[in-house]
Amino acid sequence: MLIFPAIDLFQAKAVRLVHGDYNQMTIYDSEPLNTAKKFEASGAEWIHIVDLEGAKTGEAVNIDTIIKIISSCKLKCEVGGGVRTMNIIEKYIDAGVDRVILGTAAVTEKNFVDDAVKNFGDKIAVGVDIKDGNVAIKGWIEKSNIEAMSFCEKMQSVGVKTIICTDISKDGAMSGTNISLYKNLMDKLNINIIASGGVSSLDDVMELAKLNLYGAIIGKAYYTGAIKIEDAIKAAKQ
């Protein structure tokens, strides 16, 4: 299982939210590149970046900061937040991003994912953010009427190779991750699944690794010192 250390960007700073609440924001690094270099030094292969402003506005607000990060270190990079047009996908891929994550537009735009997969193949991933069993959109502010598992199955059917699945109730709360959710996804799907939300201990990492998940995202647990990235990488391989 791969470890994806995360940087959430707001006003070009590395921040963390609690339950996706923009009013519960902590700034951890005013120069996110420094954090990315620490991830690289810890042995990470990938970095997971979210443009929080983009998630709300539908624009690539922090693209300059993202380009600075990926051009200054050797980490592979997946980026999400506000990716709602082919133009933004192309901008990111042209800038060197390895995988672009579709969120809100995957739910609200009927053919967007299909067209993106046809054009960019496995460089497209879909973020499935779950709130009370349904898919949440627009930076987790709104809950759709689409049931999460059926949505995941649909994404698989149109050729999506990777989904990033977040249990919003767990995100940033340091209360453990939703093992049963990911077990259910692994039982029913045959695509790469990245767990996100609540990975707060090495025990969480090892429990997820037992499920043979493709990856797990570590965010707040790193920033609070609860998990060292190098330790998580070792635990994920056990």
Order of alpha helices (4+ residues) and beta strands (2+ residues): beta-beta-beta-alpha-beta-alpha-alpha-beta-alpha-beta-alpha-alpha-beta-beta-beta-alpha-beta-alpha-beta-alpha-beta-alpha-alpha
